[in-house]
Amino acid sequence: MKIDANLQQPTAIATTLDRPIIFFDGVCGMCNAFVDLVLHADNHDTFLFAPLQGETASRMLPPLPSDPREWSLIYLDERGSHEMSDASLEIYKRIGGAWKLLSYAQIVPRVIRDPVYRVIARTRYQFFGKREACRMPSATDQARFLP
């Protein structure tokens, strides 16, 4: 999935983003575990979260493939959009601390990282489960979740 060219321009993103947004599959068990990890590790409340099935995603992103197994984690920040393995590695880098060490996996060429990401993405429901509906954030986290 490719992000609209206008969203890839840092100036276009900067005008619409106050904080970076992590778009995730709201019904995926693995994706929700990743969101929980980021919520716990993000001591500065840096990130906002939005399900790929939500209004924010439909307004800011191009249409998603019809098969959810083809969806990708999407990270939007002041530099533009990041997908697949780049998205998670950029998030780890932004969290900082010990998590930043994981971002050094960027030395592995994308041509290797992204096919591995695709295999995991295609089998994520099978191995990590699927919820009936998107997650409902706790009262503490609600302000960080976009519709």
MDAnalysis code that builds the backbone (N, CA, C; Angstrom):
import MDAnalysis as mda
import numpy as np

u = mda.Universe.empty(441, n_residues=147, atom_resindex=np.repeat(np.arange(147), 3), trajectory=True)
u.add_TopologyAttr("name", ["N", "CA", "C"] * 147)
u.add_TopologyAttr("resid", np.arange(1, 148))
u.add_TopologyAttr("resname", ["MET", "LYS", "ILE", "ASP", "ALA", "ASN", "LEU", "GLN", "GLN", "PRO", "THR", "ALA", "ILE", "ALA", "THR", "THR", "LEU", "ASP", "ARG", "PRO", "ILE", "ILE", "PHE", "PHE", "ASP", "GLY", "VAL", "CYS", "GLY", "MET", "CYS", "ASN", "ALA", "PHE", "VAL", "ASP", "LEU", "VAL", "LEU", "HIS", "ALA", "ASP", "ASN", "HIS", "ASP", "THR", "PHE", "LEU", "PHE", "ALA", "PRO", "LEU", "GLN", "GLY", "GLU", "THR", "ALA", "SER", "ARG", "MET", "LEU", "PRO", "PRO", "LEU", "PRO", "SER", "ASP", "PRO", "ARG", "GLU", "TRP", "SER", "LEU", "ILE", "TYR", "LEU", "ASP", "GLU", "ARG", "GLY", "SER", "HIS", "GLU", "MET", "SER", "ASP", "ALA", "SER", "LEU", "GLU", "ILE", "TYR", "LYS", "ARG", "ILE", "GLY", "GLY", "ALA", "TRP", "LYS", "LEU", "LEU", "SER", "TYR", "ALA", "GLN", "ILE", "VAL", "PRO", "ARG", "VAL", "ILE", "ARG", "ASP", "PRO", "VAL", "TYR", "ARG", "VAL", "ILE", "ALA", "ARG", "THR", "ARG", "TYR", "GLN", "PHE", "PHE", "GLY", "LYS", "ARG", "GLU", "ALA", "CYS", "ARG", "MET", "PRO", "SER", "ALA", "THR", "ASP", "GLN", "ALA", "ARG", "PHE", "LEU", "PRO"])
u.atoms.positions = np.array([
    [0.856, -1.180, 0.000],
    [0.000, 0.000, 0.000],
    [0.893, 1.231, 0.000],
    [0.606, 2.148, -0.846],
    [1.367, 3.388, -0.917],
    [0.539, 4.535, -0.375],
    [1.215, 5.427, 0.347],
    [0.579, 6.618, 0.897],
    [0.507, 7.672, -0.200],
    [-0.563, 8.437, -0.204],
    [-0.747, 9.529, -1.149],
    [0.496, 10.412, -1.172],
    [0.913, 10.812, -2.343],
    [2.127, 11.621, -2.490],
    [2.072, 12.882, -1.640],
    [0.895, 13.467, -1.489],
    [0.790, 14.679, -0.675],
    [1.137, 14.403, 0.777],
    [0.819, 13.208, 1.265],
    [1.143, 12.880, 2.651],
    [2.623, 12.612, 2.843],
    [3.327, 12.290, 1.775],
    [4.744, 11.999, 1.908],
    [5.573, 13.274, 2.039],
    [5.003, 14.396, 1.746],
    [5.728, 15.648, 1.847],
    [5.756, 16.115, 3.301],
    [6.928, 16.335, 3.892],
    [7.002, 16.759, 5.287],
    [6.172, 18.002, 5.584],
    [6.095, 18.953, 4.660],
    [5.325, 20.166, 4.937],
    [3.834, 19.861, 5.024],
    [3.347, 18.926, 4.196],
    [1.933, 18.555, 4.258],
    [1.626, 17.880, 5.584],
    [2.524, 17.024, 6.037],
    [2.328, 16.334, 7.311],
    [2.374, 17.334, 8.463],
    [3.348, 18.207, 8.443],
    [3.514, 19.152, 9.546],
    [2.275, 20.004, 9.755],
    [1.555, 20.304, 8.692],
    [0.379, 21.148, 8.846],
    [-0.795, 20.379, 9.442],
    [-0.783, 19.047, 9.363],
    [-1.904, 18.272, 9.873],
    [-1.578, 17.489, 11.138],
    [-0.322, 17.362, 11.489],
    [0.061, 16.564, 12.648],
    [0.645, 17.413, 13.767],
    [0.046, 17.292, 14.933],
    [0.653, 17.896, 16.115],
    [1.615, 16.906, 16.764],
    [1.269, 15.632, 16.647],
    [2.082, 14.548, 17.199],
    [2.085, 13.402, 16.196],
    [3.106, 12.563, 16.241],
    [3.132, 11.409, 15.335],
    [1.938, 10.491, 15.590],
    [1.465, 9.854, 14.527],
    [0.327, 8.941, 14.628],
    [0.759, 7.552, 14.196],
    [0.394, 6.571, 15.014],
    [0.601, 5.167, 14.676],
    [-0.753, 4.602, 14.262],
    [-0.860, 4.194, 12.999],
    [-2.069, 3.554, 12.496],
    [-1.856, 2.046, 12.595],
    [-2.797, 1.347, 13.215],
    [-2.644, -0.083, 13.464],
    [-3.958, -0.798, 13.183],
    [-3.881, -2.094, 12.959],
    [-5.074, -2.910, 12.748],
    [-5.739, -3.092, 14.112],
    [-6.887, -2.464, 14.283],
    [-7.556, -2.426, 15.587],
    [-8.083, -3.745, 16.085],
    [-8.216, -4.744, 15.213],
    [-8.729, -6.041, 15.662],
    [-7.635, -7.098, 15.783],
    [-6.431, -6.775, 15.410],
    [-5.312, -7.721, 15.426],
    [-4.704, -7.830, 16.824],
    [-4.588, -9.049, 17.325],
    [-3.995, -9.265, 18.642],
    [-2.551, -8.796, 18.715],
    [-1.752, -9.092, 17.702],
    [-0.349, -8.683, 17.694],
    [-0.235, -7.158, 17.625],
    [-1.051, -6.539, 16.790],
    [-1.006, -5.080, 16.637],
    [-1.379, -4.383, 17.947],
    [-2.381, -4.910, 18.626],
    [-2.782, -4.333, 19.901],
    [-1.719, -4.546, 20.971],
    [-1.013, -5.667, 20.927],
    [0.102, -5.889, 21.860],
    [1.209, -4.873, 21.594],
    [1.459, -4.556, 20.312],
    [2.461, -3.550, 19.969],
    [2.038, -2.179, 20.500],
    [0.760, -1.842, 20.350],
    [0.249, -0.573, 20.883],
    [0.428, -0.536, 22.399],
    [0.126, -1.623, 23.086],
    [0.317, -1.687, 24.540],
    [1.781, -1.463, 24.905],
    [2.688, -2.076, 24.141],
    [4.114, -1.911, 24.389],
    [4.514, -0.444, 24.235],
    [4.048, 0.192, 23.155],
    [4.395, 1.597, 22.921],
    [3.795, 2.485, 24.014],
    [2.565, 2.237, 24.393],
    [1.947, 3.019, 25.477],
    [2.766, 2.931, 26.756],
    [3.250, 1.738, 27.047],
    [4.039, 1.533, 28.267],
    [5.421, 2.194, 28.172],
    [6.051, 2.093, 26.995],
    [7.420, 2.599, 26.825],
    [7.488, 4.098, 26.556],
    [6.406, 4.685, 26.066],
    [6.389, 6.098, 25.671],
    [6.157, 6.986, 26.895],
    [7.231, 7.289, 27.580],
    [7.145, 8.070, 28.827],
    [6.785, 9.534, 28.614],
    [6.855, 10.005, 27.390],
    [6.584, 11.418, 27.109],
    [5.257, 11.634, 26.385],
    [4.443, 10.586, 26.293],
    [3.154, 10.662, 25.583],
    [3.325, 11.277, 24.194],
    [4.327, 10.799, 23.482],
    [4.672, 11.317, 22.165],
    [3.655, 10.950, 21.095],
    [3.186, 9.703, 21.120],
    [2.411, 9.158, 20.010],
    [0.908, 9.249, 20.216],
    [0.212, 9.403, 19.089],
    [-1.231, 9.215, 19.026],
    [-1.458, 7.907, 18.271],
    [-2.611, 7.302, 18.477],
    [-2.922, 6.017, 17.865],
    [-4.258, 6.104, 17.151],
    [-4.359, 5.399, 16.029],
    [-5.617, 5.365, 15.284],
    [-5.734, 4.008, 14.606],
    [-6.883, 3.362, 14.744],
    [-7.061, 2.094, 14.045],
    [-7.187, 2.322, 12.537],
    [-6.663, 1.393, 11.768],
    [-6.775, 1.474, 10.316],
    [-8.235, 1.427, 9.877],
    [-9.098, 0.882, 10.735],
    [-10.521, 0.785, 10.415],
    [-11.285, 2.065, 10.776],
    [-10.619, 3.058, 11.321],
    [-11.298, 4.235, 11.849],
    [-11.425, 5.411, 10.895],
    [-12.118, 6.448, 11.391],
    [-12.362, 7.666, 10.612],
    [-11.077, 8.407, 10.272],
    [-10.152, 8.481, 11.230],
    [-8.903, 9.212, 10.993],
    [-8.127, 8.567, 9.856],
    [-8.045, 7.248, 9.858],
    [-7.335, 6.538, 8.790],
    [-8.024, 6.758, 7.445],
    [-9.341, 6.676, 7.421],
    [-10.028, 6.858, 6.129],
    [-9.889, 8.283, 5.618],
    [-9.692, 9.239, 6.510],
    [-9.523, 10.635, 6.113],
    [-8.079, 10.940, 5.694],
    [-7.110, 10.326, 6.337],
    [-5.704, 10.686, 6.114],
    [-4.931, 9.735, 5.207],
    [-5.434, 8.512, 5.038],
    [-4.703, 7.511, 4.274],
    [-5.477, 7.138, 3.022],
    [-4.780, 6.605, 2.025],
    [-5.499, 6.107, 0.845],
    [-6.314, 4.874, 1.239],
    [-7.237, 4.459, 0.392],
    [-8.029, 3.266, 0.717],
    [-7.130, 2.056, 0.980],
    [-7.530, 1.262, 1.949],
    [-6.776, 0.065, 2.311],
    [-7.094, -1.068, 1.344],
    [-6.151, -2.003, 1.159],
    [-6.471, -3.190, 0.360],
    [-7.666, -3.919, 0.981],
    [-8.432, -4.606, 0.167],
    [-9.620, -5.291, 0.688],
    [-9.267, -6.439, 1.631],
    [-8.097, -7.029, 1.465],
    [-7.653, -8.120, 2.332],
    [-6.840, -7.550, 3.493],
    [-7.357, -7.633, 4.731],
    [-6.623, -7.081, 5.876],
    [-5.238, -7.689, 6.081],
    [-5.008, -8.880, 5.539],
    [-3.671, -9.489, 5.666],
    [-2.627, -8.707, 4.879],
    [-3.065, -7.838, 3.989],
    [-2.153, -7.002, 3.207],
    [-1.903, -5.645, 3.860],
    [-2.598, -5.374, 4.956],
    [-2.425, -4.096, 5.637],
    [-1.070, -4.046, 6.318],
    [-0.633, -2.832, 6.602],
    [0.645, -2.609, 7.254],
    [0.477, -1.575, 8.361],
    [1.309, -1.699, 9.362],
    [1.437, -0.639, 10.352],
    [1.899, 0.600, 9.594],
    [1.297, 1.736, 9.862],
    [1.693, 2.980, 9.203],
    [1.999, 3.999, 10.291],
    [3.129, 4.640, 10.154],
    [3.568, 5.638, 11.110],
    [3.730, 6.959, 10.367],
    [3.012, 7.978, 10.794],
    [3.130, 9.311, 10.204],
    [3.801, 10.230, 11.206],
    [4.824, 10.921, 10.748],
    [5.477, 11.914, 11.593],
    [5.807, 13.142, 10.761],
    [6.569, 14.037, 11.306],
    [6.879, 15.289, 10.612],
    [7.702, 15.069, 9.347],
    [8.289, 13.887, 9.197],
    [9.089, 13.590, 8.001],
    [8.295, 12.858, 6.935],
    [7.065, 12.466, 7.221],
    [6.248, 11.772, 6.236],
    [5.729, 10.452, 6.771],
    [5.491, 9.535, 5.844],
    [4.912, 8.246, 6.208],
    [5.967, 7.145, 6.160],
    [5.768, 6.168, 7.038],
    [6.660, 5.018, 7.120],
    [5.759, 3.792, 7.207],
    [6.094, 2.757, 6.438],
    [5.280, 1.547, 6.408],
    [6.132, 0.327, 6.690],
    [5.452, -0.746, 6.945],
    [6.029, -2.065, 7.169],
    [7.152, -1.993, 8.199],
    [8.293, -2.619, 7.918],
    [9.361, -2.685, 8.920],
    [9.892, -1.299, 9.269],
    [9.918, -0.391, 8.297],
    [10.384, 0.969, 8.587],
    [9.529, 1.638, 9.661],
    [8.224, 1.381, 9.641],
    [7.329, 2.011, 10.621],
    [7.710, 1.606, 12.038],
    [7.828, 0.318, 12.288],
    [8.138, -0.114, 13.655],
    [9.530, 0.345, 14.074],
    [10.488, 0.306, 13.161],
    [11.844, 0.727, 13.518],
    [11.910, 2.227, 13.808],
    [11.170, 3.031, 13.060],
    [11.113, 4.475, 13.339],
    [10.461, 4.749, 14.697],
    [9.453, 3.955, 15.032],
    [8.791, 4.123, 16.334],
    [9.762, 3.799, 17.461],
    [10.495, 2.694, 17.335],
    [11.489, 2.349, 18.369],
    [12.532, 3.452, 18.509],
    [12.959, 3.987, 17.374],
    [13.951, 5.072, 17.414],
    [13.390, 6.272, 18.168],
    [12.132, 6.605, 17.909],
    [11.502, 7.781, 18.523],
    [11.281, 7.589, 20.021],
    [10.972, 6.346, 20.441],
    [10.797, 6.071, 21.870],
    [12.105, 6.335, 22.607],
    [13.211, 5.927, 21.988],
    [14.518, 6.171, 22.578],
    [14.875, 5.168, 23.666],
    [15.876, 5.532, 24.447],
    [16.349, 4.643, 25.498],
    [16.813, 3.321, 24.917],
    [16.601, 2.246, 25.673],
    [17.007, 0.918, 25.214],
    [16.242, 0.489, 23.965],
    [15.031, 1.002, 23.784],
    [14.234, 0.659, 22.606],
    [14.924, 1.098, 21.320],
    [15.704, 2.156, 21.392],
    [16.384, 2.653, 20.198],
    [17.315, 1.600, 19.600],
    [17.816, 0.700, 20.428],
    [18.695, -0.357, 19.920],
    [18.006, -1.194, 18.841],
    [16.703, -1.419, 18.990],
    [15.966, -2.186, 17.979],
    [15.952, -1.478, 16.630],
    [16.023, -0.158, 16.652],
    [15.987, 0.588, 15.387],
    [17.246, 0.350, 14.552],
    [18.293, -0.155, 15.175],
    [19.511, -0.442, 14.411],
    [19.327, -1.606, 13.445],
    [18.198, -2.292, 13.526],
    [17.888, -3.331, 12.544],
    [17.723, -2.725, 11.150],
    [17.692, -1.399, 11.065],
    [17.616, -0.749, 9.752],
    [18.862, -1.021, 8.910],
    [19.927, -1.526, 9.530],
    [21.103, -1.875, 8.735],
    [20.820, -3.081, 7.838],
    [19.816, -3.881, 8.221],
    [19.379, -4.976, 7.351],
    [18.615, -4.338, 6.197],
    [18.971, -4.654, 4.975],
    [18.298, -4.027, 3.825],
    [16.786, -4.268, 3.834],
    [16.057, -3.260, 3.425],
    [14.596, -3.336, 3.366],
    [14.144, -4.512, 2.503],
    [14.899, -4.840, 1.478],
    [14.555, -5.946, 0.594],
    [14.517, -7.281, 1.355],
    [15.162, -7.353, 2.485],
    [15.108, -8.529, 3.360],
    [14.059, -8.328, 4.455],
    [14.069, -7.144, 5.083],
    [13.149, -6.885, 6.199],
    [11.683, -6.941, 5.799],
    [11.329, -6.311, 4.697],
    [9.913, -6.213, 4.325],
    [9.272, -7.552, 3.946],
    [9.963, -8.457, 3.235],
    [9.340, -9.765, 3.013],
    [9.080, -10.535, 4.314],
    [9.979, -10.418, 5.268],
    [9.753, -11.047, 6.572],
    [8.544, -10.394, 7.239],
    [8.459, -9.076, 7.179],
    [7.304, -8.353, 7.722],
    [6.018, -8.854, 7.074],
    [6.012, -9.007, 5.737],
    [4.813, -9.438, 5.011],
    [4.354, -10.826, 5.462],
    [5.304, -11.743, 5.669],
    [4.950, -13.093, 6.128],
    [4.271, -13.017, 7.491],
    [4.830, -12.234, 8.386],
    [4.242, -12.078, 9.724],
    [2.869, -11.429, 9.611],
    [2.750, -10.393, 8.784],
    [1.471, -9.692, 8.629],
    [0.387, -10.615, 8.075],
    [0.744, -11.452, 7.133],
    [-0.251, -12.345, 6.519],
    [-0.738, -13.437, 7.471],
    [0.072, -13.771, 8.466],
    [-0.294, -14.854, 9.393],
    [-0.631, -14.350, 10.793],
    [-0.720, -13.045, 10.973],
    [-0.881, -12.494, 12.317],
    [-2.180, -12.911, 12.998],
    [-3.277, -12.996, 12.280],
    [-4.537, -13.422, 12.899],
    [-4.452, -14.879, 13.325],
    [-3.813, -15.675, 12.512],
    [-3.681, -17.103, 12.777],
    [-2.891, -17.350, 14.063],
    [-1.812, -16.616, 14.269],
    [-0.948, -16.863, 15.411],
    [-1.237, -15.979, 16.628],
    [-1.777, -14.790, 16.406],
    [-1.975, -13.845, 17.508],
    [-3.438, -13.529, 17.788],
    [-4.330, -14.042, 16.972],
    [-5.752, -13.861, 17.205],
    [-6.311, -12.588, 16.604],
    [-7.642, -12.568, 16.586],
    [-8.368, -11.439, 16.021],
    [-9.534, -11.116, 16.945],
    [-9.683, -9.859, 17.288],
    [-10.786, -9.407, 18.132],
    [-12.040, -9.211, 17.293],
    [-13.165, -9.192, 17.954],
    [-14.428, -8.952, 17.260],
    [-14.582, -7.482, 16.854],
    [-13.986, -6.583, 17.629],
    [-14.099, -5.145, 17.357],
    [-12.785, -4.470, 17.741],
    [-12.618, -3.243, 17.268],
    [-11.415, -2.479, 17.624],
    [-11.357, -2.249, 19.129],
    [-10.166, -2.107, 19.618],
    [-9.945, -1.916, 21.048],
    [-10.587, -0.640, 21.543],
    [-10.998, -0.668, 22.773],
    [-11.498, 0.521, 23.454],
    [-10.403, 0.946, 24.430],
    [-9.842, 2.130, 24.252],
    [-8.757, 2.554, 25.152],
    [-9.277, 2.779, 26.569],
    [-8.376, 2.608, 27.517],
    [-8.734, 2.881, 28.908],
    [-8.969, 4.380, 29.065],
    [-9.604, 4.764, 30.150],
    [-9.863, 6.186, 30.404],
    [-8.554, 6.972, 30.441],
    [-7.511, 6.367, 30.964],
    [-6.198, 7.017, 31.044],
    [-5.615, 7.287, 29.662],
    [-5.824, 6.358, 28.741],
    [-5.221, 6.463, 27.409],
    [-6.135, 7.077, 26.359],
    [-7.369, 7.318, 26.675],
    [-8.364, 7.735, 25.681],
    [-7.953, 8.969, 24.879],
    [-7.313, 9.937, 25.502],
    [-6.928, 11.169, 24.810],
    [-5.873, 10.917, 23.725],
    [-5.220, 9.772, 23.773],
    [-4.157, 9.460, 22.800],
    [-4.688, 8.673, 21.606],
    [-5.962, 8.305, 21.632],
    [-6.549, 7.518, 20.552],
    [-7.477, 8.386, 19.714],
    [-7.276, 8.315, 18.412],
    [-8.107, 9.059, 17.466],
    [-9.175, 8.121, 16.932],
    [-10.325, 8.656, 16.557],
    [-11.391, 7.775, 16.044],
    [-11.019, 7.097, 14.736],
])
